[in-house]
Amino acid sequence: MTYCVALKLDRGLVFMSDTRSNAGVDDISQVLKVNSWEVPGDRAIVLLSAGNLATTQTVASLLDERAHAADPLSPSILTAHSMFQAATVVGNTLREVVTSISPLIPPSASPFGATFILGGQVGTEAPRLFLIYPEGNFIEAGDDNPFFQSGETKYGRPMLVRALDRAMTFEAAVKLLCVSFDSTIRANAGVDLPIDLRVIPANEHRISEKRRFERDDPYFNRVSREWSKALNEALSLLPDFNF
Amino acid sequence: MTYCVALKLDRGLVFMSDTRSNAGVDDISQVLKVNSWEVPGDRAIVLLSAGNLATTQTVASLLDERAHAADPLSPSILTAHSMFQAATVVGNTLREVVTSISPLIPPSASPFGATFILGGQVGTEAPRLFLIYPEGNFIEAGDDNPFFQSGETKYGRPMLVRALDRAMTFEAAVKLLCVSFDSTIRANAGVDLPIDLRVIPANEHRISEKRRFERDDPYFNRVSREWSKALNEALSLLPDFNF
């Protein structure tokens, strides 16, 4: 299982991803689900992966190889003129990989399917955020839905919906994401620490934060502990039902 | 969609169920998903339904008809000597209905499948609570898992897991259930008010509360409003992340 979230804030983009991969409960391992590309002054792009691990790793490797094998005729993640074009490149690569391994099954039904969250900023465009489906098509986050989740999305969604505010600081956004991950990790054994954080501040064309929260991270554990306490206190302050 | 929860507390059993049924977003209706049977001084039983509506209604009608057509050789929901036996009757009836309508499909994969939560007290037994699968087999709630959910379970689960305490009062339990339903209703348009409440106090062999929370219920709306406020305040009191 996987839990990935990306927020599109006024200040820029924030990405968080867990690192747990499992092929059954007896085959659990830790993998990096974040890929990123930076060209100082030109672009910063982050890709979060959910789904079949062979597919997501192959897509990321192809994106990398094609970015460095200069084919001037076809755009790569490093030469795309816009984030829309970059999302198209990722979507086409994903569809190519999924249909090559399971050509007779629709990509959405394929056991080798995957979903990506792609965000970043290219040139003078504003930062943009996309959710890319196994078929290779994608949707973009707007003002009404300034975030995307993938993987085990439900446990951690209510607090995101209640508290997400596009004007919030990166510091408050990381707190909110830690709360969202805490609810998910408590509920689904297929999602766990460490979790990876990436931040792309608007108009800086760089990834300003690359940080991993390990299992013993004092901040995450404090948020987890205090959030649990605060929820129980908040519940106790609500009026009991009166029969 | 559906959301049903039942709690097994020291004081007895508490059941809550939404009333929304939909066959596509253009075909939404309101149905009662609660059935109950009472024999004063002998038994009180509540059944919550999730899944295919034709199946759940047929099962409930068969349980009713067979309870009143006195066949002394086969136990009915009104003559079963234990809640285990009652769960067996419900499970067998469910399997019978599902396999009669889709004999070539395993019940768990059938579009006509359903899941029941059955709880109650028979005779001198303690109150018991069961989750009955489309195959007709079932599991029982114990001290380690004193509740069952069915339908859209994920959004409302984190608070149940955090705050449920077998020693809690019915008044506090209804508050907790309202919070759990509020998170679910906000997230899934297939779950909505009105919601139905049933309470079986231990050793009284009766349903002490049969209440419906309508859309304009002042208590539910107060909990919903104050819970939202309390969550945002609790989040704001947690320490922001420090890069």
Interface residues (C-beta under 8 A of the other chain):
Chain A: K154 Y155 R157 P158 M159 V161 R162 A163 T169 F170 E171 A172 V174 K175 L176 C178 V179 S183 R186 A187 E209 Y219 R222 V223 E226 W227 S228 A230 L231 N232 E233 A234 L235 L237 L238 P239 D240 F241 N242 F243
Chain B: K154 Y155 R157 P158 M159 V161 R162 A163 T169 F170 E171 A172 V174 K175 L176 C178 V179 S183 R186 A187 E209 Y219 R222 V223 E226 W227 S228 A230 L231 N232 E233 A234 L235 L237 L238 P239 D240 F241 N242 F243
